[in-house]
Amino acid sequence: MPCFLLRDGSIRELSVHPDGLELFVYTDLNQRTVHVLLSPSSQVTLLRAQPRQRPIPLRQRQRLTNAKAA
């Protein structure tokens, strides 16, 4: 999954990589290819292209939390 350096300095792995983004690409010390977003509009386009995640219902979140604690 491609890694993107967002304009706030965070690196995120995102599943969709639309064409036409203003990018600079480099390889970090871990040999990972990182795409740097060069404009606010490129970041907005990238983030809007990502599939929406459905929120996890409260009961399911509680079960997951309880399972991790056990």
PDB file with SEQRES, HELIX, SHEET and CRYST1 records, atoms N, CA, C and O in Angstrom:
SEQRES   1 A   70  MET PRO CYS PHE LEU LEU ARG ASP GLY SER ILE ARG GLU          
SEQRES   2 A   70  LEU SER VAL HIS PRO ASP GLY LEU GLU LEU PHE VAL TYR          
SEQRES   3 A   70  THR ASP LEU ASN GLN ARG THR VAL HIS VAL LEU LEU SER          
SEQRES   4 A   70  PRO SER SER GLN VAL THR LEU LEU ARG ALA GLN PRO ARG          
SEQRES   5 A   70  GLN ARG PRO ILE PRO LEU ARG GLN ARG GLN ARG LEU THR          
SEQRES   6 A   70  ASN ALA LYS ALA ALA                                          
HELIX    1 AA1 PRO A   40  ALA A   49  1                                  10    
HELIX    2 AA2 LEU A   58  ALA A   69  1                                  12    
SHEET    1 AA1 4 ILE A  11  GLU A  13  0                                        
SHEET    2 AA1 4 CYS A   3  LEU A   5 -1                                        
SHEET    3 AA1 4 THR A  33  LEU A  37  1                                        
SHEET    4 AA1 4 LEU A  23  THR A  27 -1                                        
CRYST1    1.000    1.000    1.000  90.00  90.00  90.00 P 1           1          
ATOM      1  N   MET A   1       0.854  -1.171   0.000  1.00  0.00           N  
ATOM      2  CA  MET A   1       0.000   0.000   0.000  1.00  0.00           C  
ATOM      3  C   MET A   1       0.902   1.237   0.000  1.00  0.00           C  
ATOM      4  O   MET A   1       1.855   1.301   0.776  1.00  0.00           O  
ATOM      5  N   PRO A   2       0.612   2.222  -0.863  1.00  0.00           N  
ATOM      6  CA  PRO A   2       1.471   3.400  -0.944  1.00  0.00           C  
ATOM      7  C   PRO A   2       1.458   4.235   0.337  1.00  0.00           C  
ATOM      8  O   PRO A   2       0.429   4.363   1.000  1.00  0.00           O  
ATOM      9  N   CYS A   3       2.618   4.797   0.671  1.00  0.00           N  
ATOM     10  CA  CYS A   3       2.749   5.693   1.826  1.00  0.00           C  
ATOM     11  C   CYS A   3       2.747   7.135   1.341  1.00  0.00           C  
ATOM     12  O   CYS A   3       3.384   7.467   0.341  1.00  0.00           O  
ATOM     13  N   PHE A   4       2.028   7.985   2.058  1.00  0.00           N  
ATOM     14  CA  PHE A   4       1.941   9.400   1.709  1.00  0.00           C  
ATOM     15  C   PHE A   4       2.318  10.242   2.914  1.00  0.00           C  
ATOM     16  O   PHE A   4       1.866   9.991   4.031  1.00  0.00           O  
ATOM     17  N   LEU A   5       3.158  11.249   2.672  1.00  0.00           N  
ATOM     18  CA  LEU A   5       3.486  12.232   3.691  1.00  0.00           C  
ATOM     19  C   LEU A   5       2.506  13.377   3.525  1.00  0.00           C  
ATOM     20  O   LEU A   5       2.547  14.111   2.537  1.00  0.00           O  
ATOM     21  N   LEU A   6       1.623  13.521   4.506  1.00  0.00           N  
ATOM     22  CA  LEU A   6       0.616  14.576   4.455  1.00  0.00           C  
ATOM     23  C   LEU A   6       1.229  15.909   4.860  1.00  0.00           C  
ATOM     24  O   LEU A   6       2.341  15.961   5.386  1.00  0.00           O  
ATOM     25  N   ARG A   7       0.509  16.961   4.614  1.00  0.00           N  
ATOM     26  CA  ARG A   7       1.055  18.299   4.851  1.00  0.00           C  
ATOM     27  C   ARG A   7       1.220  18.625   6.330  1.00  0.00           C  
ATOM     28  O   ARG A   7       1.905  19.588   6.675  1.00  0.00           O  
ATOM     29  N   ASP A   8       0.598  17.832   7.217  1.00  0.00           N  
ATOM     30  CA  ASP A   8       0.795  18.053   8.654  1.00  0.00           C  
ATOM     31  C   ASP A   8       2.007  17.278   9.179  1.00  0.00           C  
ATOM     32  O   ASP A   8       2.307  17.340  10.371  1.00  0.00           O  
ATOM     33  N   GLY A   9       2.706  16.549   8.299  1.00  0.00           N  
ATOM     34  CA  GLY A   9       3.904  15.809   8.694  1.00  0.00           C  
ATOM     35  C   GLY A   9       3.662  14.344   9.003  1.00  0.00           C  
ATOM     36  O   GLY A   9       4.618  13.612   9.258  1.00  0.00           O  
ATOM     37  N   SER A  10       2.421  13.895   8.989  1.00  0.00           N  
ATOM     38  CA  SER A  10       2.128  12.492   9.285  1.00  0.00           C  
ATOM     39  C   SER A  10       2.261  11.651   8.017  1.00  0.00           C  
ATOM     40  O   SER A  10       1.994  12.119   6.910  1.00  0.00           O  
ATOM     41  N   ILE A  11       2.679  10.401   8.206  1.00  0.00           N  
ATOM     42  CA  ILE A  11       2.778   9.462   7.101  1.00  0.00           C  
ATOM     43  C   ILE A  11       1.650   8.463   7.241  1.00  0.00           C  
ATOM     44  O   ILE A  11       1.456   7.876   8.305  1.00  0.00           O  
ATOM     45  N   ARG A  12       0.894   8.268   6.142  1.00  0.00           N  
ATOM     46  CA  ARG A  12      -0.237   7.334   6.173  1.00  0.00           C  
ATOM     47  C   ARG A  12      -0.190   6.425   4.968  1.00  0.00           C  
ATOM     48  O   ARG A  12       0.191   6.840   3.873  1.00  0.00           O  
ATOM     49  N   GLU A  13      -0.581   5.180   5.177  1.00  0.00           N  
ATOM     50  CA  GLU A  13      -0.722   4.241   4.078  1.00  0.00           C  
ATOM     51  C   GLU A  13      -2.163   4.340   3.586  1.00  0.00           C  
ATOM     52  O   GLU A  13      -3.104   4.126   4.349  1.00  0.00           O  
ATOM     53  N   LEU A  14      -2.324   4.661   2.319  1.00  0.00           N  
ATOM     54  CA  LEU A  14      -3.658   4.853   1.755  1.00  0.00           C  
ATOM     55  C   LEU A  14      -3.839   3.941   0.557  1.00  0.00           C  
ATOM     56  O   LEU A  14      -2.895   3.701  -0.195  1.00  0.00           O  
ATOM     57  N   SER A  15      -5.042   3.437   0.379  1.00  0.00           N  
ATOM     58  CA  SER A  15      -5.285   2.406  -0.625  1.00  0.00           C  
ATOM     59  C   SER A  15      -5.504   2.948  -2.034  1.00  0.00           C  
ATOM     60  O   SER A  15      -5.240   2.235  -3.002  1.00  0.00           O  
ATOM     61  N   VAL A  16      -5.975   4.177  -2.182  1.00  0.00           N  
ATOM     62  CA  VAL A  16      -6.280   4.723  -3.500  1.00  0.00           C  
ATOM     63  C   VAL A  16      -5.296   5.846  -3.813  1.00  0.00           C  
ATOM     64  O   VAL A  16      -5.057   6.726  -2.986  1.00  0.00           O  
ATOM     65  N   HIS A  17      -4.726   5.804  -5.022  1.00  0.00           N  
ATOM     66  CA  HIS A  17      -3.741   6.788  -5.459  1.00  0.00           C  
ATOM     67  C   HIS A  17      -4.229   7.409  -6.761  1.00  0.00           C  
ATOM     68  O   HIS A  17      -3.907   6.899  -7.834  1.00  0.00           O  
ATOM     69  N   PRO A  18      -5.009   8.513  -6.700  1.00  0.00           N  
ATOM     70  CA  PRO A  18      -5.553   9.097  -7.921  1.00  0.00           C  
ATOM     71  C   PRO A  18      -4.467   9.751  -8.781  1.00  0.00           C  
ATOM     72  O   PRO A  18      -3.427  10.168  -8.271  1.00  0.00           O  
ATOM     73  N   ASP A  19      -4.717   9.834 -10.076  1.00  0.00           N  
ATOM     74  CA  ASP A  19      -3.797  10.501 -10.997  1.00  0.00           C  
ATOM     75  C   ASP A  19      -3.892  12.010 -10.843  1.00  0.00           C  
ATOM     76  O   ASP A  19      -4.894  12.535 -10.358  1.00  0.00           O  
ATOM     77  N   GLY A  20      -2.838  12.704 -11.262  1.00  0.00           N  
ATOM     78  CA  GLY A  20      -2.858  14.157 -11.313  1.00  0.00           C  
ATOM     79  C   GLY A  20      -2.471  14.868 -10.029  1.00  0.00           C  
ATOM     80  O   GLY A  20      -2.634  16.084  -9.937  1.00  0.00           O  
ATOM     81  N   LEU A  21      -1.961  14.147  -9.032  1.00  0.00           N  
ATOM     82  CA  LEU A  21      -1.551  14.791  -7.781  1.00  0.00           C  
ATOM     83  C   LEU A  21      -0.171  15.423  -7.954  1.00  0.00           C  
ATOM     84  O   LEU A  21       0.674  14.904  -8.683  1.00  0.00           O  
ATOM     85  N   GLU A  22       0.044  16.549  -7.274  1.00  0.00           N  
ATOM     86  CA  GLU A  22       1.370  17.161  -7.253  1.00  0.00           C  
ATOM     87  C   GLU A  22       2.181  16.450  -6.170  1.00  0.00           C  
ATOM     88  O   GLU A  22       1.929  16.630  -4.979  1.00  0.00           O  
ATOM     89  N   LEU A  23       3.159  15.640  -6.592  1.00  0.00           N  
ATOM     90  CA  LEU A  23       3.905  14.801  -5.664  1.00  0.00           C  
ATOM     91  C   LEU A  23       5.407  14.926  -5.865  1.00  0.00           C  
ATOM     92  O   LEU A  23       5.883  15.254  -6.951  1.00  0.00           O  
ATOM     93  N   PHE A  24       6.130  14.662  -4.804  1.00  0.00           N  
ATOM     94  CA  PHE A  24       7.556  14.393  -4.841  1.00  0.00           C  
ATOM     95  C   PHE A  24       7.709  13.010  -4.222  1.00  0.00           C  
ATOM     96  O   PHE A  24       7.113  12.733  -3.182  1.00  0.00           O  
ATOM     97  N   VAL A  25       8.493  12.142  -4.839  1.00  0.00           N  
ATOM     98  CA  VAL A  25       8.630  10.766  -4.354  1.00  0.00           C  
ATOM     99  C   VAL A  25      10.071  10.534  -3.923  1.00  0.00           C  
ATOM    100  O   VAL A  25      11.009  10.887  -4.637  1.00  0.00           O  
ATOM    101  N   TYR A  26      10.239   9.927  -2.730  1.00  0.00           N  
ATOM    102  CA  TYR A  26      11.578   9.576  -2.263  1.00  0.00           C  
ATOM    103  C   TYR A  26      11.529   8.228  -1.570  1.00  0.00           C  
ATOM    104  O   TYR A  26      10.455   7.717  -1.252  1.00  0.00           O  
ATOM    105  N   THR A  27      12.703   7.660  -1.341  1.00  0.00           N  
ATOM    106  CA  THR A  27      12.832   6.397  -0.600  1.00  0.00           C  
ATOM    107  C   THR A  27      13.461   6.711   0.739  1.00  0.00           C  
ATOM    108  O   THR A  27      14.523   7.331   0.799  1.00  0.00           O  
ATOM    109  N   ASP A  28      12.804   6.282   1.836  1.00  0.00           N  
ATOM    110  CA  ASP A  28      13.319   6.571   3.174  1.00  0.00           C  
ATOM    111  C   ASP A  28      14.403   5.562   3.577  1.00  0.00           C  
ATOM    112  O   ASP A  28      14.770   4.689   2.790  1.00  0.00           O  
ATOM    113  N   LEU A  29      14.902   5.690   4.793  1.00  0.00           N  
ATOM    114  CA  LEU A  29      15.983   4.822   5.268  1.00  0.00           C  
ATOM    115  C   LEU A  29      15.582   3.362   5.374  1.00  0.00           C  
ATOM    116  O   LEU A  29      16.442   2.482   5.374  1.00  0.00           O  
ATOM    117  N   ASN A  30      14.280   3.094   5.466  1.00  0.00           N  
ATOM    118  CA  ASN A  30      13.781   1.715   5.537  1.00  0.00           C  
ATOM    119  C   ASN A  30      13.444   1.166   4.143  1.00  0.00           C  
ATOM    120  O   ASN A  30      12.775   0.140   4.019  1.00  0.00           O  
ATOM    121  N   GLN A  31      13.911   1.855   3.103  1.00  0.00           N  
ATOM    122  CA  GLN A  31      13.661   1.461   1.709  1.00  0.00           C  
ATOM    123  C   GLN A  31      12.175   1.482   1.346  1.00  0.00           C  
ATOM    124  O   GLN A  31      11.731   0.732   0.477  1.00  0.00           O  
ATOM    125  N   ARG A  32      11.419   2.336   2.012  1.00  0.00           N  
ATOM    126  CA  ARG A  32       9.996   2.495   1.746  1.00  0.00           C  
ATOM    127  C   ARG A  32       9.808   3.718   0.841  1.00  0.00           C  
ATOM    128  O   ARG A  32      10.369   4.779   1.113  1.00  0.00           O  
ATOM    129  N   THR A  33       9.033   3.575  -0.219  1.00  0.00           N  
ATOM    130  CA  THR A  33       8.751   4.696  -1.117  1.00  0.00           C  
ATOM    131  C   THR A  33       7.679   5.572  -0.477  1.00  0.00           C  
ATOM    132  O   THR A  33       6.613   5.093  -0.091  1.00  0.00           O  
ATOM    133  N   VAL A  34       7.986   6.875  -0.372  1.00  0.00           N  
ATOM    134  CA  VAL A  34       7.063   7.821   0.253  1.00  0.00           C  
ATOM    135  C   VAL A  34       6.695   8.889  -0.777  1.00  0.00           C  
ATOM    136  O   VAL A  34       7.568   9.466  -1.424  1.00  0.00           O  
ATOM    137  N   HIS A  35       5.410   9.141  -0.919  1.00  0.00           N  
ATOM    138  CA  HIS A  35       4.895  10.165  -1.818  1.00  0.00           C  
ATOM    139  C   HIS A  35       4.580  11.404  -0.976  1.00  0.00           C  
ATOM    140  O   HIS A  35       3.757  11.347  -0.063  1.00  0.00           O  
ATOM    141  N   VAL A  36       5.236  12.516  -1.285  1.00  0.00           N  
ATOM    142  CA  VAL A  36       5.033  13.763  -0.544  1.00  0.00           C  
ATOM    143  C   VAL A  36       4.045  14.631  -1.308  1.00  0.00           C  
ATOM    144  O   VAL A  36       4.249  14.928  -2.485  1.00  0.00           O  
ATOM    145  N   LEU A  37       2.986  15.033  -0.644  1.00  0.00           N  
ATOM    146  CA  LEU A  37       1.980  15.903  -1.267  1.00  0.00           C  
ATOM    147  C   LEU A  37       2.482  17.345  -1.239  1.00  0.00           C  
ATOM    148  O   LEU A  37       2.838  17.867  -0.182  1.00  0.00           O  
ATOM    149  N   LEU A  38       2.508  17.981  -2.405  1.00  0.00           N  
ATOM    150  CA  LEU A  38       3.096  19.312  -2.508  1.00  0.00           C  
ATOM    151  C   LEU A  38       2.095  20.452  -2.429  1.00  0.00           C  
ATOM    152  O   LEU A  38       2.494  21.610  -2.305  1.00  0.00           O  
ATOM    153  N   SER A  39       0.811  20.154  -2.497  1.00  0.00           N  
ATOM    154  CA  SER A  39      -0.176  21.243  -2.448  1.00  0.00           C  
ATOM    155  C   SER A  39      -1.378  20.820  -1.614  1.00  0.00           C  
ATOM    156  O   SER A  39      -1.697  19.634  -1.522  1.00  0.00           O  
ATOM    157  N   PRO A  40      -2.042  21.803  -1.006  1.00  0.00           N  
ATOM    158  CA  PRO A  40      -3.252  21.486  -0.253  1.00  0.00           C  
ATOM    159  C   PRO A  40      -4.321  20.830  -1.120  1.00  0.00           C  
ATOM    160  O   PRO A  40      -5.031  19.940  -0.652  1.00  0.00           O  
ATOM    161  N   SER A  41      -4.447  21.256  -2.374  1.00  0.00           N  
ATOM    162  CA  SER A  41      -5.478  20.667  -3.237  1.00  0.00           C  
ATOM    163  C   SER A  41      -5.175  19.206  -3.548  1.00  0.00           C  
ATOM    164  O   SER A  41      -6.098  18.401  -3.675  1.00  0.00           O  
ATOM    165  N   SER A  42      -3.894  18.848  -3.673  1.00  0.00           N  
ATOM    166  CA  SER A  42      -3.539  17.441  -3.885  1.00  0.00           C  
ATOM    167  C   SER A  42      -3.917  16.597  -2.678  1.00  0.00           C  
ATOM    168  O   SER A  42      -4.394  15.472  -2.829  1.00  0.00           O  
ATOM    169  N   GLN A  43      -3.708  17.134  -1.488  1.00  0.00           N  
ATOM    170  CA  GLN A  43      -4.060  16.391  -0.279  1.00  0.00           C  
ATOM    171  C   GLN A  43      -5.573  16.197  -0.188  1.00  0.00           C  
ATOM    172  O   GLN A  43      -6.038  15.110   0.156  1.00  0.00           O  
ATOM    173  N   VAL A  44      -6.331  17.225  -0.490  1.00  0.00           N  
ATOM    174  CA  VAL A  44      -7.791  17.119  -0.450  1.00  0.00           C  
ATOM    175  C   VAL A  44      -8.262  16.072  -1.453  1.00  0.00           C  
ATOM    176  O   VAL A  44      -9.118  15.248  -1.129  1.00  0.00           O  
ATOM    177  N   THR A  45      -7.714  16.094  -2.666  1.00  0.00           N  
ATOM    178  CA  THR A  45      -8.087  15.123  -3.698  1.00  0.00           C  
ATOM    179  C   THR A  45      -7.765  13.709  -3.242  1.00  0.00           C  
ATOM    180  O   THR A  45      -8.582  12.802  -3.401  1.00  0.00           O  
ATOM    181  N   LEU A  46      -6.581  13.516  -2.675  1.00  0.00           N  
ATOM    182  CA  LEU A  46      -6.165  12.195  -2.205  1.00  0.00           C  
ATOM    183  C   LEU A  46      -7.083  11.681  -1.096  1.00  0.00           C  
ATOM    184  O   LEU A  46      -7.552  10.545  -1.156  1.00  0.00           O  
ATOM    185  N   LEU A  47      -7.334  12.496  -0.104  1.00  0.00           N  
ATOM    186  CA  LEU A  47      -8.145  12.059   1.035  1.00  0.00           C  
ATOM    187  C   LEU A  47      -9.599  11.810   0.636  1.00  0.00           C  
ATOM    188  O   LEU A  47     -10.235  10.896   1.162  1.00  0.00           O  
ATOM    189  N   ARG A  48     -10.126  12.607  -0.281  1.00  0.00           N  
ATOM    190  CA  ARG A  48     -11.508  12.396  -0.740  1.00  0.00           C  
ATOM    191  C   ARG A  48     -11.652  11.122  -1.571  1.00  0.00           C  
ATOM    192  O   ARG A  48     -12.739  10.550  -1.645  1.00  0.00           O  
ATOM    193  N   ALA A  49     -10.560  10.675  -2.195  1.00  0.00           N  
ATOM    194  CA  ALA A  49     -10.610   9.477  -3.044  1.00  0.00           C  
ATOM    195  C   ALA A  49     -10.592   8.186  -2.230  1.00  0.00           C  
ATOM    196  O   ALA A  49     -10.851   7.114  -2.776  1.00  0.00           O  
ATOM    197  N   GLN A  50     -10.291   8.271  -0.939  1.00  0.00           N  
ATOM    198  CA  GLN A  50     -10.201   7.070  -0.110  1.00  0.00           C  
ATOM    199  C   GLN A  50     -11.593   6.525   0.185  1.00  0.00           C  
ATOM    200  O   GLN A  50     -12.535   7.288   0.395  1.00  0.00           O  
ATOM    201  N   PRO A  51     -11.717   5.184   0.199  1.00  0.00           N  
ATOM    202  CA  PRO A  51     -13.022   4.608   0.545  1.00  0.00           C  
ATOM    203  C   PRO A  51     -13.404   4.968   1.973  1.00  0.00           C  
ATOM    204  O   PRO A  51     -12.563   5.002   2.872  1.00  0.00           O  
ATOM    205  N   ARG A  52     -14.651   5.228   2.154  1.00  0.00           N  
ATOM    206  CA  ARG A  52     -15.137   5.569   3.500  1.00  0.00           C  
ATOM    207  C   ARG A  52     -15.220   4.309   4.340  1.00  0.00           C  
ATOM    208  O   ARG A  52     -15.670   3.261   3.877  1.00  0.00           O  
ATOM    209  N   GLN A  53     -14.781   4.430   5.575  1.00  0.00           N  
ATOM    210  CA  GLN A  53     -14.893   3.305   6.502  1.00  0.00           C  
ATOM    211  C   GLN A  53     -16.180   3.464   7.292  1.00  0.00           C  
ATOM    212  O   GLN A  53     -16.486   4.532   7.822  1.00  0.00           O  
ATOM    213  N   ARG A  54     -16.917   2.376   7.352  1.00  0.00           N  
ATOM    214  CA  ARG A  54     -18.146   2.426   8.140  1.00  0.00           C  
ATOM    215  C   ARG A  54     -17.778   2.411   9.614  1.00  0.00           C  
ATOM    216  O   ARG A  54     -16.895   1.657  10.022  1.00  0.00           O  
ATOM    217  N   PRO A  55     -18.443   3.235  10.422  1.00  0.00           N  
ATOM    218  CA  PRO A  55     -18.150   3.220  11.856  1.00  0.00           C  
ATOM    219  C   PRO A  55     -18.549   1.884  12.481  1.00  0.00           C  
ATOM    220  O   PRO A  55     -19.539   1.266  12.087  1.00  0.00           O  
ATOM    221  N   ILE A  56     -17.771   1.460  13.446  1.00  0.00           N  
ATOM    222  CA  ILE A  56     -18.057   0.216  14.159  1.00  0.00           C  
ATOM    223  C   ILE A  56     -19.126   0.512  15.210  1.00  0.00           C  
ATOM    224  O   ILE A  56     -18.973   1.449  15.994  1.00  0.00           O  
ATOM    225  N   PRO A  57     -20.211  -0.274  15.238  1.00  0.00           N  
ATOM    226  CA  PRO A  57     -21.252  -0.051  16.249  1.00  0.00           C  
ATOM    227  C   PRO A  57     -20.684  -0.149  17.666  1.00  0.00           C  
ATOM    228  O   PRO A  57     -19.712  -0.865  17.909  1.00  0.00           O  
ATOM    229  N   LEU A  58     -21.297   0.573  18.586  1.00  0.00           N  
ATOM    230  CA  LEU A  58     -20.822   0.653  19.961  1.00  0.00           C  
ATOM    231  C   LEU A  58     -20.680  -0.726  20.601  1.00  0.00           C  
ATOM    232  O   LEU A  58     -19.662  -0.996  21.237  1.00  0.00           O  
ATOM    233  N   ARG A  59     -21.658  -1.592  20.452  1.00  0.00           N  
ATOM    234  CA  ARG A  59     -21.578  -2.922  21.082  1.00  0.00           C  
ATOM    235  C   ARG A  59     -20.402  -3.723  20.542  1.00  0.00           C  
ATOM    236  O   ARG A  59     -19.730  -4.427  21.296  1.00  0.00           O  
ATOM    237  N   GLN A  60     -20.154  -3.620  19.255  1.00  0.00           N  
ATOM    238  CA  GLN A  60     -19.030  -4.352  18.673  1.00  0.00           C  
ATOM    239  C   GLN A  60     -17.704  -3.784  19.172  1.00  0.00           C  
ATOM    240  O   GLN A  60     -16.770  -4.542  19.435  1.00  0.00           O  
ATOM    241  N   ARG A  61     -17.609  -2.459  19.306  1.00  0.00           N  
ATOM    242  CA  ARG A  61     -16.397  -1.837  19.856  1.00  0.00           C  
ATOM    243  C   ARG A  61     -16.150  -2.304  21.283  1.00  0.00           C  
ATOM    244  O   ARG A  61     -15.012  -2.588  21.658  1.00  0.00           O  
ATOM    245  N   GLN A  62     -17.231  -2.386  22.092  1.00  0.00           N  
ATOM    246  CA  GLN A  62     -17.089  -2.831  23.477  1.00  0.00           C  
ATOM    247  C   GLN A  62     -16.603  -4.277  23.523  1.00  0.00           C  
ATOM    248  O   GLN A  62     -15.752  -4.615  24.346  1.00  0.00           O  
ATOM    249  N   ARG A  63     -17.137  -5.143  22.641  1.00  0.00           N  
ATOM    250  CA  ARG A  63     -16.691  -6.532  22.596  1.00  0.00           C  
ATOM    251  C   ARG A  63     -15.220  -6.614  22.214  1.00  0.00           C  
ATOM    252  O   ARG A  63     -14.473  -7.403  22.793  1.00  0.00           O  
ATOM    253  N   LEU A  64     -14.798  -5.811  21.249  1.00  0.00           N  
ATOM    254  CA  LEU A  64     -13.399  -5.815  20.843  1.00  0.00           C  
ATOM    255  C   LEU A  64     -12.489  -5.336  21.982  1.00  0.00           C  
ATOM    256  O   LEU A  64     -11.417  -5.896  22.211  1.00  0.00           O  
ATOM    257  N   THR A  65     -12.928  -4.310  22.677  1.00  0.00           N  
ATOM    258  CA  THR A  65     -12.156  -3.792  23.810  1.00  0.00           C  
ATOM    259  C   THR A  65     -12.044  -4.824  24.911  1.00  0.00           C  
ATOM    260  O   THR A  65     -10.969  -5.013  25.480  1.00  0.00           O  
ATOM    261  N   ASN A  66     -13.156  -5.501  25.220  1.00  0.00           N  
ATOM    262  CA  ASN A  66     -13.152  -6.526  26.255  1.00  0.00           C  
ATOM    263  C   ASN A  66     -12.284  -7.705  25.858  1.00  0.00           C  
ATOM    264  O   ASN A  66     -11.600  -8.279  26.706  1.00  0.00           O  
ATOM    265  N   ALA A  67     -12.298  -8.078  24.582  1.00  0.00           N  
ATOM    266  CA  ALA A  67     -11.490  -9.206  24.111  1.00  0.00           C  
ATOM    267  C   ALA A  67     -10.008  -8.879  24.203  1.00  0.00           C  
ATOM    268  O   ALA A  67      -9.208  -9.755  24.531  1.00  0.00           O  
ATOM    269  N   LYS A  68      -9.622  -7.630  23.921  1.00  0.00           N  
ATOM    270  CA  LYS A  68      -8.209  -7.231  24.008  1.00  0.00           C  
ATOM    271  C   LYS A  68      -7.748  -7.214  25.461  1.00  0.00           C  
ATOM    272  O   LYS A  68      -6.596  -7.532  25.754  1.00  0.00           O  
ATOM    273  N   ALA A  69      -8.653  -6.841  26.374  1.00  0.00           N  
ATOM    274  CA  ALA A  69      -8.286  -6.755  27.794  1.00  0.00           C  
ATOM    275  C   ALA A  69      -8.137  -8.138  28.416  1.00  0.00           C  
ATOM    276  O   ALA A  69      -7.410  -8.297  29.397  1.00  0.00           O  
ATOM    277  N   ALA A  70      -8.810  -9.135  27.864  1.00  0.00           N  
ATOM    278  CA  ALA A  70      -8.780 -10.481  28.448  1.00  0.00           C  
ATOM    279  C   ALA A  70      -7.516 -11.234  28.124  1.00  0.00           C  
ATOM    280  O   ALA A  70      -7.353 -12.378  28.549  1.00  0.00           O  
TER     281      ALA A  70                                                      
END                                                                             
